[in-house]
Amino acid sequence: MTASGPPGCGAPCPSIERIELNDPQTVEQYLQLTANDMSKTFSAVQILQSQKTTFDGKPAGRLTASMEGSAASAQGGGQPVQIAILRQQLLVQTAPKEYMVLTLFSPLKDREMATRTFEAMIGSYEIMDPTTLLKRRAAAVQAGKAWLAERSADEL
């Protein structure tokens, strides 16, 4: 249901997911559900920020948490090591049972830099309307067919 973590991911580790829920969830409900789910995968979870907002005119939420997780040791030997992780998320409600979730995992020690990075990601993040995308693709296909029909075999 939510991004479970950064297994094998170098830091920082961004992801974008489309989440489909079984039941409609308000932003507040989805923020709480996401926060609760973190404790199932990570230890020492602390919610640093959980707030409702808007994004591109759509209901949204911001969630920032610190937690501990296990990762394979870079030294080898097979012994996992505990690492302190910062998880930042923007959850945008696109339908009553659907969210687009932008997530950035990073080492907690890099919080200041990771926060600036996440803010820059949000500044360039865009949720495209699927209907508009399909119309643009159809227009591009038609333009390509028209162009191809005007070409001679020698040109190709």
N, C-alpha and C positions, 0 to 999 in steps of 0.2 A: 504494500500500500504506500509506503514512503521509502525514500532512499535509505538503505540499511547501513551503509557505511562505506569507507574507503578501502576495501580490501585490495591490496596490491597496487594501490594508486599512489603515484608520487604526489608531493605536496606542492602547491595547492591542487585540489582535485574538484573541478566543477562538473555539474551534471544538470541536464534539463529533462524532466519527466512529465508525461501526461498521465495523471492519476484519475482513474475512474472508480468511484465509490459505489457501494451497493445501495446506499440510502443518501438522500440529500443531506448536506452538512452546511451549516453557516460557517463563516470564516472563523468565528470564535470556537465553534465545535471542532473544526478541523485543526486549528492550532493546538487545542487541548489533546486531541487524538494523536497528533504527531508527537507532541511532547511526551505523552504516555508511552508511545511505541519506542521511543529512544531508550527507555530504561530496560526494555527487553533485550536489546543488543549491546548496550554500553553500560559501563559502571560510572559511579560518581557524576551523574548527570545533574547539571545546574542550568536552569533557564535564566539567561542573562537579559533577554528581551523577548516579549511576546505581545504584539500589538496589532490591532486592526488598522488597515489603511486602505488606500485605493491605488490601483495601477492602471493607467490608460483608461480611466473611467470605470474600471471593473472592481468589485470588492476584492480585497487582498489582505494578506497578513505578513508580518515580518517575524521571524523566529531566529533567535541566536542562542546557542547553548554551548557550554563546555562539557566535556566528558572524557572518560578514559576508555581506551580500546586496546586490543592486543594486535601486534604486528610481528611478522617474522623478523628475527634479528638480522641486521645487515652483516653481522659477523659469521652467520651460519650457525651450525650446531643444533638447529631445530628448536631452540628455546624461544618462545614468544616473549616479547617485551611489552610493557605497558607504556602507552604514549598518551599525552594530553592533547586532545583534539578540540578545535573550534569548528562548529557547524553553523553556517549562516544560511537562511532560506527566505525566499520570497515565494509566497503561495498565492496564486492568482486564480480566483474562481471564474471559470469560463462557462459553466452551466451548473445547475443545482447539484449535480452529482459528479462534477468534473473540475479538476484543478490542474494548472500548469505550475510546476514547482522548479524553481531555479535554486540549486544548492551549491555551496562552496565549502568543502572540508579543507582545513589547514592545521598546521601545528598551533597549539594554543600560544606558544611562545612568540608566534608571528602575528598576534592578534591585530596590532595597529596596521601593519602592511596589508593583511588579509581583509580588514574592514574597508580600507581604501580601494582594494581590488574589487571587492564585492559591490561597493557603491558604483564603481566604474562599469561593472558588468550590468547592473540594473539600469544605468543611464543609457546603455546601448541595446538593452533587451527589448524585443518587440514580439508581440503575439499576433500572428497573422490569422485573418479570417479564412477558414477553409474554402468557403464559397468564392471569395475573391481570388484566392489562389487558383482554383479550378478554372475560373473565367480567364485569368491571365494565361494559364497553360493552354487552354483551348485557342485563344487568340494567337499565341506563339506558334502552335501547330499549324493553324490556318495560314499564317504569314510564311512559315517554312514551306508549306505545300505550294503556295502561290509563287514563291521565289523559285522553287525547284521546277515548277511547270514552265517558267520563263527561260530556263536554261536549255541549251542544246547539248547533245551528247559530246560534242567536241569540248565544250566548256568543263564538263565533268571529267 
